[in-house]
Amino acid sequence: MAHNAVLDLLMRGGYRTDCVFDVGASSGLTAREFAHVFPDAAIHAFEPVKLTFDMLRKACAAQPAIRCNRLALGRTPGEVTMAVAGASTGNRVLLPGTFTKGETEVVEQTTGDIYCQQNGIERIGFLKIDTEGRDLDVLIGFSAMVQAQRIDFVQMECGLSPENLLHVPLTTMQAVLFAFGYRMYGLFDLMPRKRSGLAAAFYGNAVYVRPDLAWPPVPQPG
């Protein structure tokens, strides 16, 4: 059984893949779980912050199937500035013109489509995106892959409350992916803003599935 509920369902269903992307890999917990669940897959892990990337590379050193990339993924290639607080999972890319009193780090950014072209990747089985509010920007960087439906499953962190100004709203994600025929596989890991007592869901992980893998299969035009 996998710790990640999505992966546990895929395991139970007999799903297999030879290519996984972990965008926002942090210190490598999910990347190593991907390697366990999909033992025949190449795991492409992306973590741009140097301190966290060093932790990722060390944690995955014994697993050659995990390729660690010190890169940010986004809409366009270039350089971006990140707000950095040690190895925090809240490290994030700053919007142009945004200032912070904390530490920053300039990192290289590319797009998912460019990375796939450069590395001969024609299909991705599972694309996990966890980039602190930039998940839609990362997805748009995979626009060619999404339009061609060459990604089986897409997981993105989404906002579930109008008070959540950090994460991309669930409805925005759905508008994009539904337009390309993808369907929702499930909503997982719902988290409230407060950790105790009664509270509404604040964010969670939305997982979408390629139309021909959905049930019932989504009719294709023409």
HELIX and SHEET records of a PDB file:
HELIX    1   1 ALA A    5  ARG A   12  1                                   8    
HELIX    2   2 LEU A   29  VAL A   37  1                                   9    
HELIX    3   3 LYS A   50  ALA A   59  1                                  10    
HELIX    4   4 GLY A  112  GLN A  118  1                                   7    
HELIX    5   5 ASP A  135  ILE A  140  1                                   6    
HELIX    6   6 SER A  143  GLN A  147  1                                   5    
HELIX    7   7 LEU A  170  ALA A  179  1                                  10    
HELIX    8   8 PRO A  211  LEU A  213  5                                   3    
SHEET    1   A 7 ILE A  66  ASN A  69  0                                        
SHEET    2   A 7 ALA A  42  PHE A  46  1                                        
SHEET    3   A 7 CYS A  19  VAL A  23  1                                        
SHEET    4   A 7 ILE A 124  ILE A 129  1                                        
SHEET    5   A 7 ILE A 151  GLY A 159  1                                        
SHEET    6   A 7 ALA A 201  VAL A 209 -1                                        
SHEET    7   A 7 ARG A 183  PRO A 192 -1                                        
SHEET    1   B 4 ALA A  72  LEU A  73  0                                        
SHEET    2   B 4 GLU A 103  THR A 110  1                                        
SHEET    3   B 4 GLY A  78  VAL A  84 -1                                        
SHEET    4   B 4 ARG A  92  VAL A  93 -1                                        
END                                                                             
